[in-house]
């Protein structure tokens, strides 16, 4: 529609016709959300520790696919915390969408998974890479995986878990937000009762 309006208004200089072009709003659909049980099943069926940690981060921290695969040890998860168990439960996402840095909560069970992955992570890909620049989930030649690769791993785990809904990796992000809101909502609102004011 914008192109048609531009044609009438700028190219043809017919402001009267441009005013007659209306944009129809598309209906806003509520995103698909997985239940907590479905998320558990998907994470349990992840094909290996590396995939389970990445998918757990995507759900437990509400990360996008690109954010999960680009995590670097120095910026996001200090190596000392992975080795010695620092108490800070925050993960830093550097240059996320909109080129903004942000901090996300890091649940303790996911920090435990990260520590387990750090001990099993192949050290051969660290050669020539300074500590802070090491990619947490290295792919070919020590570079990070692509968002498409983690999406494939998610689809594989969802199929293995018997999920028949049309889910994508971003569904984990929607599920994280919905489950977080459910946890914050008072108990009387969860049961559908009105609040007496």
C-alpha positions in Angstrom: 0.0 0.0 0.0 2.9 2.4 0.7 4.1 2.0 -2.8 0.7 2.8 -4.3 0.4 5.9 -2.1 3.9 7.0 -3.1 2.9 6.5 -6.8 -0.2 8.7 -6.4 1.2 11.3 -4.1 4.8 11.8 -5.4 5.0 10.5 -8.9 1.6 11.4 -10.3 1.0 14.3 -7.8 -2.6 13.1 -7.2 -3.1 13.8 -3.5 -6.9 13.2 -4.0 -6.3 9.6 -5.0 -3.6 9.0 -2.4 -6.1 10.0 0.3 -8.5 7.3 -1.0 -6.0 4.5 -0.4 -6.6 2.9 3.0 -4.5 0.4 4.8 -6.3 -2.7 6.1 -5.0 -3.7 9.5 -4.0 -7.4 9.8 -5.5 -9.1 12.8 -3.0 -9.5 15.6 -2.8 -13.2 16.6 -1.7 -14.5 20.0 1.5 -16.4 19.6 1.6 -20.1 20.1 2.8 -21.1 23.6 4.1 -24.4 24.9 3.1 -25.8 28.3 5.8 -26.3 30.9 5.5 -30.1 30.4 6.0 -29.7 26.6 9.0 -27.6 27.2 10.5 -30.2 29.6 9.9 -32.9 27.1 11.6 -30.9 24.3 14.6 -30.2 26.5 14.8 -33.8 27.6 14.9 -34.9 23.9 17.7 -32.5 22.9 20.3 -34.4 20.9 23.2 -34.0 23.2 24.4 -31.7 26.0 25.4 -28.8 23.7 21.9 -28.7 22.2 20.2 -29.1 25.6 22.2 -26.2 27.1 21.5 -23.9 24.1 17.8 -24.7 24.1 17.6 -24.3 27.9 19.2 -20.9 27.6 16.7 -20.0 24.8 13.8 -20.9 27.1 15.1 -20.1 30.6 16.5 -16.7 29.7 14.1 -15.8 26.9 16.9 -15.5 24.3 16.5 -15.3 20.6 18.3 -18.0 18.4 21.0 -15.6 17.3 21.7 -14.5 20.9 22.1 -18.0 22.2 24.6 -19.1 19.5 26.7 -15.9 19.7 27.4 -16.1 23.4 31.0 -15.4 24.2 32.8 -16.4 27.4 34.2 -13.0 28.2 31.2 -10.8 27.6 28.4 -13.1 28.6 29.5 -15.8 31.0 32.8 -15.0 32.8 35.0 -18.0 32.8 35.5 -17.7 36.5 31.8 -18.1 37.1 31.8 -21.3 35.0 34.7 -22.8 36.8 34.4 -21.6 40.4 30.7 -21.0 40.8 30.1 -17.3 41.3 26.8 -16.3 42.8 25.6 -13.8 40.2 22.6 -15.1 38.4 22.7 -12.7 35.4 23.8 -13.3 31.8 24.8 -10.4 29.6 23.7 -10.4 26.0 26.0 -8.2 23.9 24.7 -6.4 20.8 21.3 -8.1 20.7 18.5 -7.0 18.4 18.7 -3.3 17.7 22.5 -3.5 18.6 21.6 -3.1 22.3 23.3 -4.8 25.3 21.0 -6.2 28.0 21.2 -8.4 31.1 18.9 -11.4 31.5 18.2 -13.5 34.6 20.1 -16.8 34.6 18.3 -19.6 36.5 20.5 -21.7 38.8 19.7 -25.0 37.0 20.8 -23.5 33.7 24.0 -22.1 35.3 24.6 -25.7 36.4 24.1 -27.0 32.8 26.5 -24.3 31.6 29.2 -25.4 34.0 28.7 -29.0 32.9 29.0 -28.0 29.3 32.1 -25.9 30.1 33.9 -29.0 31.4 32.9 -31.1 28.3 33.4 -28.4 25.8 36.1 -29.3 23.2 39.2 -27.3 24.3 40.9 -27.9 20.9 38.9 -25.0 19.4 40.4 -22.6 21.9 43.9 -22.5 20.2 44.8 -19.0 19.2 41.6 -17.5 20.6 41.9 -15.2 23.6 39.8 -16.2 26.6 37.2 -13.5 26.5 36.7 -14.0 22.7 36.0 -17.8 23.0 32.6 -18.7 21.7 30.6 -20.7 24.3 29.1 -23.0 21.6 31.8 -23.4 19.0 31.0 -24.7 15.5 33.3 -25.2 12.6 36.8 -23.7 13.3 35.8 -22.3 16.6 33.3 -19.9 15.1 29.7 -19.7 16.5 26.9 -21.8 15.2 24.3 -20.2 13.0 20.7 -19.5 14.1 19.5 -22.0 11.5 21.6 -24.8 13.1 20.0 -24.2 16.6 16.6 -24.1 14.9 17.2 -27.4 13.3 18.2 -28.9 16.7 15.0 -27.5 18.2 12.8 -29.0 15.5 14.6 -32.3 15.9 14.0 -32.3 19.7 10.3 -31.2 19.2 9.7 -34.1 16.8 11.4 -36.6 19.2 9.2 -35.2 22.1 6.1 -35.8 20.1 5.1 -32.2 19.7 2.7 -31.9 16.8 2.0 -28.1 17.1 3.7 -25.9 14.4 6.5 -24.7 16.8 9.6 -22.7 16.1 12.5 -21.8 18.3 10.9 -18.4 18.9 8.0 -20.3 20.5 10.3 -21.0 23.4 10.8 -17.2 23.9 7.0 -16.7 23.9 6.6 -19.6 26.3 9.2 -18.1 28.6 7.4 -14.8 28.7 4.0 -16.4 29.3 5.3 -18.7 32.1 7.0 -15.7 33.7 3.8 -13.8 33.7 1.9 -16.8 35.1 4.4 -16.9 38.0 4.0 -13.2 38.7 0.2 -13.2 38.6 -1.6 -13.5 41.9 -3.3 -16.9 42.6 -6.9 -15.5 42.5 -6.3 -14.2 38.9 -5.0 -17.6 37.8 -8.3 -19.3 38.8 -10.3 -16.8 36.8 -11.9 -15.1 39.9 -12.4 -11.4 39.9 -10.5 -9.3 42.4 -12.8 -7.7 45.0 -12.0 -4.0 44.9 
